[in-house]
Amino acid sequence: MTATKWALICPFFLILILHSLAIYLFTRGFLLARTELSSFSHCSDLSLSPCSIPSSSMHDFSSPGDHLPNVVGNSSGWTRPAISRLIIIIIDALRFDFLAPSSFFNEKKAWMDKLEVLQKLAAEEDMNSRIFKAIADPPTTSLQRLKGLTTGGLPTFIDIGNSFGAPAIVEDNLIFQLANNGKKVLMMGDDTWLQLFPHHFNESYPYPSFNVKDLDTVDNGVIKHLFPSLLKDDWDVLIAHFLGVDHAGHIFGVDSIPMIAKLEQYNTILEEVVQVLKNQCGPGDLHENTLLVVMGDHGQTLNGDHGGGTAEEVETALFAMSLGNPSTSVASALNSDYCHPDLNGKKMCIGTFQQLDFAVTMASLIAIPFPFGSIGRINPELYALAGSSFEVRNNCAETCGSHSNLDSWMMNYVNNLCLNSWQVKRYIDSYSTASVIGLPAKDLYYINTLYSEAQRSWPDIIKLAVSYENDIHIGINDNTTSALQRQVDAYSRFLASVAKLARSEWTEFNLKLMGFGLCIMLTSLSVHLFTIRRVNILCKSYYTFPCSSFSFFRVLTVIVFVAIRAVSFLSNSYILAEGRVANFLLGTSGILNLWSSFDSGTVTAEDLLFLVLTIIIRFGIESGMSKDTVGSGSLSSNSPGNIGIEKGYSLWMGLQEFLPIPALYILVILMCIYISRSSCWKCLKHFFIIGNILSYILMSVHWVLESNMIAAPEVLQYFGKTFAPRIIYSIGLLLFVLLALLVTVNKNDMFLVSKSTESLAIVTTGMLSAWSPTILILLGRQGPYVALVCVLGAWCIAKLKYAAQVDDGKGALTELISDPTPVLQWNLLAVCLFFYTGHWCTFDGIRYVAAFTGFEHFNIVQQGILLAIDTFGVSHIIPVMSLPFLVISKHQIFKKESSKGFLLVNLTQAFLMYGLITAVTTTLTIICVTIQRRHLMVWGLFAPKFVFDFIGLLLVDGLICVGSLFYY
């Protein structure tokens, strides 16, 4: 490679290094995980607690069957057990309206009222059964929710990176405390539990969880082991994690027949579970004192996504049923303002439950030390439900009636809440000391004051407890209840303040690292501009006229467009509407082109077609191929049960299944025509033609067999669904390797090309031939339509007349690719295609189903690669690798062939301008997340946008470096 070529290529690698360093430093400052303390709670820590009550005064509050001597001194934990066994059934992605009666909502939907057995129990046995609206903290991915549920803390944003390879939890957590205190834990279902807790289960039956196309394997495995386990006594805690609803949502959407079928299946399963438990809940039976909890780890949107912080994603449901004897007086703690008539007209109340409270509430009920890092509060409603069997068994039971039962229960709850508050205070103090930055002094002073105020009245509570021993009649009155309630309120204020502080200040921002990263990013922009200027100067060595003679208006227009798009990232509303903003700017540029053509009197078909395409893209972003309809639209139709539901429905669905195939063959015909026109490929072009034809045939076979349109043998179906995509991937890889070998040897000699433009066109076509089949099959049936829009849009941009002109009929250039307008349009088209294909800059905007095209089992490497190709294929890989066509089209205008050096200079200009536009928008994203780092939506919206942008920038830089090695 000549020195001139290296001079053109080296700046690309320098820019990539600068961007990598800048993003690394900024990310280390912005996405720092909170300090994970290595401390664990132990039973012996109780001696340090200020919550001790004389043991003799607490003997009356032991639960039936336990008869423990005191509340705080027993060897099994910090509290006295309220339950002996715990069953946790997790229905992944359980929306609140899946469980709550439809009468609680303004409009009844098809998926409501399917879990009838739980609704019936909550209505008819409201003393020991209750439905809760459970609120999760974002991010609402399964791993973060399981981590939050078991540690009692708030998972940080950086944990999302581990969603596909969950590391073992090293913090103190509920599962560790169970195992460490002799409790036997049985787990079945989602294998994420085994990744998080590899050595804590006495017995486990894990099943792979990442194949979202599989609705039944995990669920069937759980069913297989659940019912036999319910009749065994070799466990204390049973965890069963179902995944069918989550996978049905991802593939078909909430409003789909597979989703409804899954909910109905769960209703049958839960009905059988409840029946088994009730048959074994008599005195001395296996489930005499068992608590059943049916819950979701997070919710989901209507199209089955989750990960963000919208109400649909964070609102899930929890059902609890205590099999112990209910206490009518304690039920007053279950009062709720959220009450409506159920489906039968009977009043039903639904409680509210913060998932942050789950770990400490369960630890309190089952009598183990609270996880050290837990900042939740023992939920009073759930504690009352499970602890309603606490009764005073003495002479006052007859004389004082139910009033003593309530005081007895409240005394136990206050004591547990005191331990709860002490543990949280201990953790906050340790965190502030051990963490590099800690928590703000002002906030620490405030919560310390709240804790001191709550603890100041604790001696009065001890006096009340002692009064029960000396003369219990003194304690049984309204003043006792009022004093206990005031103490509960004091501790609750402290715990609520800590939770609020944690949610607002949890992530530690290292402003120095963020500042260094931003400075290096700004430096890289200067390097970009300097390199562009240097290339323009180099251009003068080929021609004497200025290479950048394009009008100042066009440059200003590009600057304004890039600035508008970049500055819009300051607003969370505009980030949500990013696809529409990009489409608006793309359409506006097309209108300016048309205006310029009208002025010159040369309106072309490309001008009009370009505007039509922007309208099509806008409708595609809004409805046709956006995520809002993909769940309940074409994908859900794949279920055979959907066909024929409505008149004419099967015909419409058949067209949806069939039409992508003709569009696919239009693409392959266009590509084959383009390749065959060149006489310079010799026999090599046949490899690419045959490879593409075979890939597209296999793609159509895959879609036909996947849709069940024809009754094919099982072996053929397995081939079409599994091996056909793998063969396509292999063909693409083989063509890419072949192209790399040809370029390495000498592309001009191998292709027998004398013209530099044709040589560049051949390599670019070969590159797209290698990538496009893999990208299209991952996009699914929308792929051919997207590809046609992409091809037509690129054709219009490349052919627009204003980008190149011919002076005095001699074939000399007066304006070159230096005009940044077509490059800007190329970039905006790429952004539009990202949203047009149903992607969003949030983690629930990732099309996880694409990762399993051709595969049934999860492998982090292969599924990660496929997911990356699907996410960034049409928005980054294809646009960058096809940029040479923008240069080639300008040089093909002239009858006289340009020199190879001049062609490469123009290509360098195109690469630099495309990279600069991407870098400027990413830099503004960095500035925006820096400004908005304390915004309510920072983790739900701004941070995911930053992650997508910096990955996209590094990908663009990397692709430009690879492209320069292939094309130069």
Secondary structure, DSSP 8 states (H G I E B T S, - for coil): --HHHHHHHHHHHHHHHHHHHHHHHHHHHHS-----------GGGGGG-S----GGGGGGG--TTT--S-SS--TT-SS--S-SEEEEEEETT-BHHHHS-GGGSSS--TTTT--HHHHHHHHH-TTTEEEEEEE--S---HHHHHHHHHHSS---GGGGGGTTS-----S--HHHHHHHTT--EEEEEETHHHHH-TT--SEEEEE----TT-SSHHHHHHHHHHHHHHT--S-SEEEEEE-HHHHHHHHH-SSSHHHHHHHHHHHHHHHHHHHHHHHT-STTSTTTTEEEEEE-S----TTS--SS-SHHHHEEEEEEEE-S---TTGGGGG--S-EEE-TTS-EEEEEEEEGGGHHHHHHHHHT----TT------HHHHHHHTTT----STHHHHTTHHHHHHHHHHHHHHHHHHHHHHHHHHHHHHHHHSSS---HHHHHHHHHHHHHHHHTHHHHHHHHHHHHH-HHHHSSHHHHHHHHHHHHHHHHHHHHHHHHHHHH-S---HHHHHHHHHHHHHHHHHHHHHHHHHHHHHTTT-SS-TT-S-HHHHHHHHHHHHHHHHGGGSHHHHHTHHHHHHHHHHHHHHHHHHHHHHHT---HHHHHHHHHHHHHHHIIIIITSHHHHTTTTTGGGSGGGTTSSTTHHHHHHHHHHTHHHHHHHHHHHHHHHHHH-SSSTTHHHHHHHHHHHHHHHHHHHHHHHTT-S---HHHHHIIIIIHHHHHHHHHHHHHHHHHHHHHHHHHHHHT---HHHHHHHHHHHHHHHHHHHHHHHHGGGHHHHHHHHHHHHHHHHH-GGG--EETTTTEESS-TT-SHHHHHHHHHHHHHHHHTT--SSGGGS-GGGGGTT-SS--HHHHHHHHHHHHHIIIIIHHHHTHHHHHHHHHTTSSS---HHHHHHHHHHHHHHHHHHHHHHHHHHHHHHHHTTTSTTIIIIIHHHHHHHHHHHHHHHHHHHHHHHHH-
